[in-house]
Amino acid sequence: MSKTALIGAAAGIIGIAALGAGYQAGRTTAVSAPAAPVPAAAQAQAAAPAIDKSEIEGIVRNYLINNPEVMIEVQTALTEKQEAAQLAASTEIIDKNKDQIFQSPMDAVFGNPQGDVTIVEFFDYNCGYCKRALPDMDALLKSDPKLRFVMKEFPILGPDSTRAHLVAKAFKTAMPDKYLEFHRALLGSEGRATEETAMAVAVKLGADEKQLREIMQKPEIAGAFRTNFELASSLNITGTPSYIIGSEVVPGAMGADVLAEKISHIRNK
């Protein structure tokens, strides 16, 4: 747990204790007050709770020192509450935008197009973690014939990424049957992905450069990126790779085993 979280939780407990002590003191004074009328000044003095704040803080501090697990319980409860709220919000957004997330014709689909479970991956061709996650996708597709993988191009790592993804989107439009081969070649290559390196891969696979450059200018290409960025923003996706599995957003390169567990969980629901 962070020091800030500990201090915040401790301050909250101390504040609650002080409020409770003040309330109890006032309540006791009210109950024990004489029934006969007394002067206003005497009433105010009697009603004022004799609270020693430093004494209360000392008691709470000693309690927390002797029972530090309380702070862990507080932080755990807070984390669980925040995660539950985030999951509920993500579920609502994913359900509202499920066609754009899972069925956009602008996204590439790998694996089984009619698969019973879909993984959506937001990726950037210059993301080192995405490069390391490529074998995870390949392993899952090889071992799971019912898996559907949707690739959402999400170039967030500078102008080079943007230009490389423009070439990729144009290649997918022109030669969809070879996009998986293009994807593996560009993402699996060493060095920085740029417009030039992406175009070289495309041409090597048989694409016509002039045709690709014409497609790159089409408004629907820019619109596809805009849609992906809007979806990512609504789901608080800020890095790559990030996955959507069912109604859950899974950030980071979690590894094939973790993804396989989540796929199994969806199937067992």
N, C-alpha and C positions, 0 to 999 in steps of 0.2 A: 504494500500500500504506500502511496506517496506521502511525503511529510505534510503537504498541503491538505490532503484528504484527512489525515489524522488530526491536524490542528482544527480544521473546520468541524469535524465530527465532535471533537472534544469541546469546542466552543459552544456547539449546539446543545450538548448534554449539560454543560455548566449553566447555559442560559435557561434551559428547561428547569433545572434544579432550583435556580434562583427564583424563577417565576412561581414554581410550586411552593417554595418556602415562603415567599411573599404572600401568596394566596392563603396558605394555611395560617400564617400569622394574623392576617387580617380577619380570617374567618373565626379564629379562636378569640380574637379581641371582640368581634361582633357578638359572639355567643355569650362571652363572659361579661359583657357590658352591663352596668346596673340598669334596672328598669326605670329608676327615678330620673327625671330630667337633670342634666348637668350642663354647666356652661360650655359654649362652643369651643373655647380654647382647650378646655379639659378633654372634650370629645376628640378633637384633632390629635391631641397628644396621645390619647389612649388608642386611637385608631392607627397611628403610625407604627408599622411593624419594626421591631428591633432586629434588623437583619445585618449580619456582618458578612459582607460580600466576600471578603478575603478568606473568611473561615469556610464558607460554602465551597469556594474554588479549591481550597486546600483539601477538603473532604473528597470532592469529585476527582481531583488530581491523584490523590492517594489511591482512590478506588480504581482508577484507570491503570495506574502503575501496577497495582496488585492483580488486576484482571484485564490485561491487554487484549485478550481474545474478544472482549466486547467491541473494540474498535474494528476488528476483522469482521465481526458479525454485522456491524453497522454498514461498513463498506460493501460487504457482500450483498446485503439487502438492497442497498442503493444501486449497485451494478445490475442486479437481477431486475429491478424495477425499470431502470433505464433501457436495458436490453429488451424487455417485454414491450415497452412503449415503442421502441424503434422497430421491432418486428411487426407490431400492429400497423404502424405507419407504412412500412415497406409493403406489407401484404395488401393494403388498400391501394397503394400506388401501382403495384404490379398488376393487380386485378383490373384496375381502371385502364391500364395501358398494355394489356396482354397481347393484343394484336401487333402493336408496334414492337414489343419486346421479343415475342416468340415467332411471329409470322411475317416480318417485314421482307418483301421481295428484294430489297436492296442488300440484305445480309447474306453471306455465304452460309450454307448448311453442309456440315460434314456428318458422316455416319449414316444412320438410317433416317430418311426423310419422314417416315411414319413411326419413328421410335416412340416408346411409351414414356420415356423420360427425356427432358430437354435440359441441357446445360447451355447457358448463354455466357459468353466470355467477352468482356471489354478488354481490348488489347492495343498495344502500340508496337510498331515494328522496331523501335529503338529501345524498348524496355528489356533490360537484362533479365528480369524475373519472368517476363513473357517467354523469352528464349529458353529459359530453364524449364518453363512449364509446358513447352511444346512436346517433349517426350511423354508427359503425363497424359495429354490429350490423345496422342498416338496409342499409348498403352491401353487407355480406356476404350477407345474405338475398336482396337483389336480384340479385346477380351469381352466386349459387351455389344453384341449385334443389334440390340434393341435401343441403343443410345443415339440420341440426336444432339449434335453440337452446333450451336448458332454462334457465328463470329461477328461481333460488333466492333468495327474499326473506330478507335478512340485515340486519335493522335494528339497527345498532350505534351510531348517532349520536344517542342520547338518546330520551326519552319521546315526543317529537313523531314521530320515525321509527317507533317501535313502534306508535303509534296509526294513523299513516298506512298502515302495512303491514297492520294488522288490517282496515282498510276495503278495501284492495286485495285481500287474500285472500278476504274475503267477496264482493267484486264478482266475482272470478274464479270463485267457487263458484256464484254466482247467474247470471252472464252471461258464461260462458267465451268465447263467440264475439266479444265486444266487449272482451275484456281487453287485447288488443294496442293497441287505440285508447285505452283507459284508461291503459295503461302509458306510451305515448308522450306523452299529454297531461300526466300528473302528473310524469313524470321530465323532460319538456321544458319545464316551466313555470319561471318565475323565482320567487324567494322560497322560503321554507322550507315543506316539505311537512308538513302537520299533519292531524289527524283532520278538521278542518273543511274544509281545502282538498281533501283526498282525497274527502270526501263530496260536496262541490260538483261535482267532476268526475264522480263516479259518478251523481249525480242528473241532471246534464246529459245523460248518455249513456242515460238512461232507467231507471235503477235505482230501486227503491222503498226509501227510507231506512229505514223500519221493518223491512222484511225484512232489509236488510243488518245492522242493529243486532242482530237476533236471531241471524243467522249468526255474527256476531263473538263471541258468547258460547259457541259450541259448542266442546267440548273438543278436537275434531280440529284446529281452527284453531290453538290454542295448541300442540298436539302437533306440528304441521308446523313451527312456528318452533323448537321445542325440538330436533327432529331436525336441522334445518339448522345450528343452533348446535353440536350434538354432532359433526356431520360436519366442520364448519369447524375445530373444536378439534382433532380427530384428525389433520387435514391441515395444522395450523399456519397456517390462514388467519385473518389478523387484520385485514385491511383490504378495502376494496371499491374498484373491482371486482376480483374474483379469478376466474380461469377454471380449469376442468378440461377439458383436451383430451386425449382418449385416457387415458393413465396419468400425465399431467403436470399439475402445478399451476402455473398461470401468474399471478403476482400483478401487479396494476396495469393501468392503461389503456395497453396496448402498441400500440394502433393497428390498423387494419384490415389493413395490409400484413403485419405480424408474425403476426397471427392466421391470415391466408390462407396464409402459409408453413407454419405448423404443421398446418393442415388438409391441405395438399398433401403434407406429410411423412407423415401418417398414411395417406393414400390410396396413397402409393408404397411403403409397407412390404410 
